[in-house]
Amino acid sequence: MTNVLILNGPNLGRLGTREPDVYGTLTLDDIQATLESEAPEGTTIDLRQTDDEATLIGWLHEAVDTKSPVVLNPAAFTHYSYALRDAVAIVTTSGLPLVEVHLSNPHAREEFRHTSVISGVATGVIAGLGADSYRLALQAVLARVS
């Protein structure tokens, strides 16, 4: 049995209504349903969202302790949270895959969004493909733990 943590940062609880022209109309519940329907047998999807940096860091520590691969949408924390970056490094240096995802393409947006302090320590990055970013990231982390 593989448990995959799908972790989401600030404001992503507002998906579906927040800037649908940028983030789409699907909610996190919709994304979770898609991931659960496409996950191979024996895979559990544990999707979580928080607006709190400390909670997100705690979940990354939990990933290491439970040996769970991670799909992470750090949202605004992407651009400045060195504490989150260090927690991501703990995950990946422990040998677990962690794929950073973004619904939109940060490089096609405001300049401050062009920098990710997370990408350099993530296993990989998928961005700009809407909810498909999550689906592709799930495939990537599962391929690395199989």
N, C-alpha and C positions, 0 to 999 in steps of 0.2 A: 504494500500500500504506500503510495506516495502522496504526501500532503504538500500542496503548493500554496504558498502565501501570496496573495494578490493585494499589495499594499498601496494605498492611495493617500496622498497628502491633501493640503488645504484646498477648500472650495470644491473639491470633486464630488462632494455629497450633493451639490447643486446641478450636477449634469442633467441634461434634459431641458432645463429652463435657463441656465446661465449661458449667455452668448451662444445660442445654437448655431449661428453662422460660423463660429470658430470651432466649437466642441461637439456639434451634432445634437441630435434630439434623444439619443439613447441615455438611459439612466444607468447608474452602477448596477442596479438590479437586473436591467436588461443585459448588461455585459456579463454579469455573473451567470445568468441563465444560459447564455451562448457558450460560455466557457465550460459550464457543467455538461451541456449537451454534447460538446465536442471532445471532452476529456476522455482518454482511454479508460477502460475498466480498471479499477484499482487506484484511480487518481481522485483525490479529494481537493476541491477548490475552496479555499478559505479566504474570501474577499473581505477586506476591512478598509475603512476610511476614517481619517482623523484630521482635525485642523490643528492638532497639537504636536509639535516637533518631538517632545520627550516621549510621547506615546509611540510615535513612529519608530524612534530609535529603540525603544523597548521591544517592539515587535521584531526588529532586525536582530536583536540579541536572542530573542526567542527562536528565530529561524536557525541560528547557529546551534542552540541548545537542542533543538528537535531535528536538526539535520534536514530542514525543509528548503527547497529551492524557492526563489523569490522572483516575482514580477513586481516592479516598483514604479509607480508614477509619483515622483516626488513633488510634482506641481511647482508652486513658487519656490519651495525649498531648493529646487534644482540649482538656482542661480547664486546662492549665498550660504547655504548651511554646511559649514565645515564639520559640524558635529554629526550631521547625517552622512556626510561623505566618509567620515571615519568609521561609522557604524556599517556602512556598505562595505568598506574595505575589510572589516572583520568577517563579514559574510563570505566574500570572495576569497580571501586568503585562507579561510577554513576549508576551501575546496568546493564550496557550494556555488552553483550558478545563480546570478542575479542579473536580470535584464531590465534596464531602464526603459520605460515607455512614455510616450507623449501622444495624445490624440492629434494635436496640431503639429505643424513643423515649426519648431522654435526659431529656426534660421530664416524663416520667411516672415517673421514678425518683428516686433520692436527690438532694437539693438541689445537692450539689457537681457533679453531672453536668449541671445546667441551663445552665452557662456553657461556651461554646466560644470559644476564642481563634482558632480557624481560620475559623469561618463568615464573619466580616467580610471576609475576603480571598479566599474561595472564590467560584467562579462561581455555585454553588448548593449546596443541602443537601437530601438525601433521607434520612429517618429513620423507623424504626418499622415498616418493611414487610418485615422479615426479609431473606431472600436476594433478594427482589424489589427491594430497595433498590439492589443492585448492577446488576441488569438495567436498571432505569430510569435509573440514572446512566450506564451505557454508552450507552444511547440518547441521552441528553442531550449527552454530550461528542461523540458522532459527529455529531449534528445541527449542532454548532457548528464542526466542521472540514470539513464537506462543502461 
